[in-house]
Amino acid sequence: FSLVQTYSILECFPDDIRLGPSKFTLKRYLYQNNREHVFHGRRINVFQGEKLVTYNTQTVFQKYISFSLKVSKEAKAMQHFGDSPFAMSAFPNETDPIGINTGMFIPTLEQQGTEEQKAKWLSLAYQEKIIGTYAQTELGHGTFLRGLETTATYDPKTKEFILNTPSLSATKFWPGGLGRTANHCVVVAQLYTQGKCHGIHIFMLQLRSLEDHSLLPGIENGVIGNKFGFGTNDNGYLKLNSVRIPRENMMMRYSKVLEDGTYIKPENTKVTYGVMVLVRSFIVRGAALHLAEACTIAIRYSAVRRQSELTPGGIEPQILDYQTQQYRLFPLLSTAYAFHFASTNMTETYERISKQIEAGRLDQLPQLHALAAGLKAFTTYAGSAGIEVCRICCGGHGYSHASGLPKIYVCEVPGCTYEGENTVMMLQVARYLMKCHRSKQQGKTLPGFVSYIGEPMEKNSRMDDKVSFTCIVKAYKHRAARLIEEAAKQMQSFIQSGSPAHEAWNKSSVQLFLAANAHCHLFCVQNFIDSIRNCKVDSNTSKVLNEVCQLYGVHGILENLGEFMQDNFLTGQHAEYLQKKMLTLFDVMRPNAVALVDAFDFPDHILQSCLGRYDGQVYQALYDYAKMAPMNQTEVHSTYYTHLKPLMSADSKL
Amino acid sequence: FSLVQTYSILECFPDDIRLGPSKFTLKRYLYQNNREHVFHGRRINVFQGEKLVTYNTQTVFQKYISFSLKVSKEAKAMQHFGDSPFAMSAFPNETDPIGINTGMFIPTLEQQGTEEQKAKWLSLAYQEKIIGTYAQTELGHGTFLRGLETTATYDPKTKEFILNTPSLSATKFWPGGLGRTANHCVVVAQLYTQGKCHGIHIFMLQLRSLEDHSLLPGIENGVIGNKFGFGTNDNGYLKLNSVRIPRENMMMRYSKVLEDGTYIKPENTKVTYGVMVLVRSFIVRGAALHLAEACTIAIRYSAVRRQSELTPGGIEPQILDYQTQQYRLFPLLSTAYAFHFASTNMTETYERISKQIEAGRLDQLPQLHALAAGLKAFTTYAGSAGIEVCRICCGGHGYSHASGLPKIYVCEVPGCTYEGENTVMMLQVARYLMKCHRSKQQGKTLPGFVSYIGEPMEKNSRMDDKVSFTCIVKAYKHRAARLIEEAAKQMQSFIQSGSPAHEAWNKSSVQLFLAANAHCHLFCVQNFIDSIRNCKVDSNTSKVLNEVCQLYGVHGILENLGEFMQDNFLTGQHAEYLQKKMLTLFDVMRPNAVALVDAFDFPDHILQSCLGRYDGQVYQALYDYAKMAPMNQTEVHSTYYTHLKPLMSADSKL
């Protein structure tokens, strides 16, 4: 999924497709890691119908556990976590049951542990001698961390913390792998020492015996039951009844509790934001990938599927030739590209600012934090909604698991609520924007991307029928700046009329949400344009990318037209230009559409889709998929004898 | 779900809740029909975690088959089909494996069969001596019926039709119950006689032996494999290899094939639209019900869930007090009410016009057909998207099957593609609107609801900060009329510049789609207002319904603001009035929100939701749900011994 390789896929041998920036080829990976195992693992989930929904049962679960461990070792060796090519090839659109071990448990140790703590646990964790998870979310609290109820009370007599679940709603709920897999976890709990609460801190807790995996005393745990997706993960719950752990189990790189119970504050509380921002950058990348997968399936299928008539009695057109199909799919294709570039930008920004933070410079942290929160919310909302549009664009067949699309959706959509609920995320962005707005009013210069806030602006757009990038960006800037201004004014007016600040905030929060949303949208548009300007591709590729980018900008305005017109910055005349431009772009993009999705480089066994196959043999694939369903292995199902026959032969009472 | 009973639920004994217009109480039904059976059947699917996903396996399937047969008999006795209280109480948000038997197979016989045919098959069908399905959709064709490929060729020598599947893409695919349940079906096939094709006709086909359920010669059939939802239905495929059926098996009420092969055309081809329109009216009702269910769950949960702080250190508010939560949920609540009234109107219109059609008057058929197509598309789009918003509004817990929401979604969303793909439906509405527009231009008077098209209109809205119903309706009329006008002009301009009609149509289809959408939206707004004006409720209830209705109108304008502003009918000033009005309505509706969903009268065992419980004990319910998961029945899962332990104790190669 690397831009420099756009179109290069067409020259590749299909089995040897490059995945991601790693340049690591899948073929080599499969070859090295027992290809049969990989393919067999996948076939179980896709081509043997009924077994697909037997998630969490022994057969499938065993295969996942076993392979997951292998994969995570490989991934670590190559410094890949999260959505790496490894995980993707092993479990496309499934969750790794020990993903939280590699993605959160180990990074927490690395970042929050002292040298002694790292020496004690990290090598065990690296070798999977211990398998951990991250126990934060509770039944009653998710995004609002300060509300977590689990307690860790220090007992200076024994130099131990006593962990407790003081109420039903304090039960840890959802952590991945917690149900039956993990034997350790880091627990987020309210720290009490010397009679005082010091807020949430992180503690290492052994859950199960390393001898026989039995639960340790005081620990109650299990899986939380079935979910929309995430069937391959034993998300769990955890109740703690006076569980004692040594003082040394508190993560003490920053905060400390001394032997006598004295609490030592961290120098800066914000240094712990790192993992959170990193995880959110993975989520943005995931949204881009998932939407790209869905577009690949829907656009390839729309080039195979023929339906209805344009000319009476004529050949049925490919459904991709219908303007309404283009209207639904091409803007999503452009969004997938936009999110790819947004994700790349975010990763680069994270790496750059991380180094500054390591060096003690925290001034750019608020900006990074806002970017991560905003893009996380913006891309997961649009990504999940877009995947469903792609699925519906495949008609009835999109509803079959044979399409691969339902799984992509259920894998993407929880991104709207986990790792920070999206509305809360957007309001965090809004809080940052309001700060920027105040700074600007106080005459300060705003840094980098937010510098447009409070700047003098043209009152009316100069857009003509060419709809230039300059005019597009100005329109998005104007809209965001106006909405930020209005939200600030609205807050101010509530405060002036006597509302307390929190009430003014809540009463303005729809407006604040819209402002934050417009800001994120502007970022994606601006960044898309900058990225294609800076990337080194041949002039043909560049032309195509410019068209895709222009559609992203144009369609986004039309979808939110009212916000651009409300103060007459855009007029009805402009709307007409934009509508015409959009339709023209559809025509221009039509011949490139399939190549544009091929360029994402997803091999068939990652798409797992009868509809999105590279070879276009969709009907044969659907038929084969059906034939393999277990219920088809006998001509007469057993329920005929037990239920149908007796009822059919019974006398009717009607 | 009856308006006259709004609020009455609060006075009801919770177990004796009225469902639907039948006034048939669920309690009585359960009492009469072995209550334990019903409840037990449901518990399996919801409270025993893992078994939820063992759809189509023997245990669950048997229960469904058995109970389904009982229910369908009862339902028939009470003249209830489709989403009846019976089906709902037996299978909330599941599909009945023989639902197509009662909902489509029998009605097709009733409407398309001759008296002899009805005498032969109907009583058998009524008694479930035969169980049928409706085999229309093929691998390669869905909504475009003329494209169906299955053939029925008349052989005058033997006086038989020979049924064939001439290609892979002609394989029948998707019919409900076809996989392993049905022993008969009606097949839609291209009729060939005397060397000529006469288009699609309907044929009765026996699939399986009535003795032993084995497949008859020339028939290949099975289930199509796993789907996003519809797990309780054995949707199937069917291939026919020169299967001979008697001439009398063609449904001959209208078209006929004589013994010598002479084809007799029906007097009017449109009389067969009846079943289609009826089924679409069920779909509209389903969208209203599903969205109402989702709103009930999300709003009740939002009144229980507390999160974050408004005042620093203060009590955590109910999340329903956050303006952003109201912004997402209250417009959906108003939509659920709007769709309820739209569905009621459609059913009444269907009944009125059906009588006229029976009496040979077909003039109102195009209007009915357009209404059915448009409302089907409009309500299923908005309904499914809205259900997901409700689910996401429940945060992480919404993703658990314990919330009940994933099932509501997967049950509703296929409505966007089955029984007429939504885009095609909208374009059918557009075709009707273009006809109306032409009639008007030719000086004719347009009937009933479409009479606003082509009427002279005010250029600017007179809306003030009160945002009256009159101004709301005028705005929606103006928007729809303008978009219809523009679509017509656009088509005209393509034709004038030399495009053939079909190309002009395709090149204008985005515009046509938007016009049809605006027309349907207007219908829902106008009908909501008319309905509450005409319904007999006390003044308090009336006031509350007026607020809900006003929010539906206001929010719809704001969501599509550009379309209302493009010709300056609404201005930035109007937008400000509307935004303020919306926020005011949120405040006004907040205290009534829970009562407004209680008024839908869904009992707990129909919602099947830990989050939407009437008693609000959500955390206890989530915990109980988790505890019951089969994986929790042993402390150490078997995969520990087979996989985790060996891998954990292996030497690491890193």
Interface residues (C-beta under 8 A of the other chain):
Chain A: G49 E50 L52 V53 T54 Y55 N56 T57 Q58 F61 Q62 I65 S66 L69 K73 K76 A77 Y126 Q127 E128 K129 I130 I131 T137 L139 G140 H141 G142 T143 F144 R146 G147 L168 S169 T171 F173 W174 G179 R180 T181 L210 D212 H213 S214 L215 G222 V223 I224 G225 N226 K227 F228 G229 F230 G231 D234 Y237 R306 Q307 S308 E309 L310 T311 P312 E316 D321 Y322 Q323 T324 Q325 Y327 R328 A385 E388 I392 G395 G396 G398 Y399 S400 H401 A402 P406 V413 P414 C416 T417 Y418 E421 N422 T423 V424 L427 P500 H502 E503 N506 K507 S508 S509 V510 F513 L558 N560 L561 G562 E563 F564 M565 Q566 D567 N568 G572 A575 L583 Y619 Q620 L622 Y623 Y625 A626 K627 M628 A629 M631 N632 E635 V636 H637 S638 T639 Y640 T642 H643 L644 K645 L647 M648 S649 S652 K653 L654
Chain B: G49 E50 L52 V53 T54 Y55 N56 T57 Q58 F61 Q62 I65 S66 L69 K73 K76 A77 Y126 Q127 E128 K129 I130 I131 T137 L139 G140 H141 G142 T143 F144 R146 G147 L168 S169 T171 F173 W174 G179 R180 T181 L210 D212 H213 S214 L215 G222 V223 I224 G225 N226 K227 F228 G229 F230 G231 D234 Y237 R306 Q307 S308 E309 L310 T311 P312 E316 D321 Y322 Q323 T324 Q325 Y327 R328 S384 A385 E388 I392 G395 G396 G398 Y399 S400 H401 A402 P406 V413 P414 C416 T417 Y418 E421 N422 T423 V424 L427 P500 H502 E503 N506 K507 S508 S509 V510 F513 L558 N560 L561 G562 E563 F564 M565 Q566 D567 N568 G572 A575 L583 Y619 Q620 L622 Y623 Y625 A626 K627 M628 A629 M631 N632 E635 V636 H637 S638 T639 Y640 T642 H643 L644 K645 L647 M648 S649 S652 K653 L654
